[in-house]
Amino acid sequence: MGQNSHREFWKALTVEQREVIADQAGTTAEYLRQVLVYERQPSADMAKRLEEATQGVLTRRTLRPDLFADMQVSTQ
């Protein structure tokens, strides 16, 4: 999922879904918007929490390729 896909993911979410994901990740919907729409780089920890909050739809690898590019992709 590249940056355009992140933006499309954000647009497809309802306000309620944005709030739920942000809450599960321990952040705000506004911060989530900055990451997905305006390319703000989340911390490594936040990238992991966003991956968990979205059940892997967003991945730490696509959110922070500078940190997680070498990470093995699970083929489950």
Secondary structure, 3 states (H helix, E strand, C coil): CCHHHHHHHHHHCCHHHHHHHHHHHCCCHHHHHHHHCCCCCCCHHHHHHHHHHCCCCCCHHHHCHHHHCCCCCCCC
